[in-house]
Amino acid sequence: MIASWKSGLSDNSQNNRDIFPNSNHAYDTILFQFVYKHRLWIYIIGYLSVIIAFSYYWFLL
């Protein structure tokens, strides 16, 4: 089972096997590690794009 996301992934763990023991290498991919390390910016960009889209739609009405 996946450990709490608040604990974070430690960089010195052996391919995160202690956190994800049965992952079948899904969490060892470069894409997952990139998204996990930059998740705050991804959230910010996502929320801003939604706010801008709704604002644009609202001003068109």
N, C-alpha and C positions, 0 to 999 in steps of 0.2 A: 504494500500500500504506500501511497505517496505521503511523504512527511509534510509537515506544515510548510506552506510557501513563505511564511514569515521568517522561518529559520534561515532561509536562503541556501544557495548551493555553495559549498566550500570549494575553493579552487584546488586545495591539496588532497581532496578525496580521490580515490582511485577510480576514475571515470564515473564518479557518482554512483558506484555500485551499492554503497551503504544506504543511500537515499532511495534509489530505484533498483532494487535487487532483481526484479523480473522485467526489465524494461525492453529487452531485445534490441538494445542499442538505439532506441528511439530518442532517448534524451542525450545521446552522445553526438548528435548531428550538429554541424556548424550552424544550421538555421535555428535550431532550438536554443543553442547557447547565445547566439546573437540576439534573438528575441528576448531571452531571459535577462541578459545584461542591459538591454535598452528598453525594458518594458515600461519604465516611467515616461520616456519620451514618446513611445508608441501610444500610451494612454492619452497624453497631452495632445498629440497631433490628432488622434481620433476624436476626442471631445471637441477640440477647436473646429475640426472640419464639420462636425454635426451642427455646432452652434452657427457657423458661417452659413451652412446650407439652409438652416431654418430662418436665419436673419434675411438671407437673400430672398427666400420664398415669401416671408412676411412683408418685405418692402415692395414686392411685386403686386401684392393684393391692393 
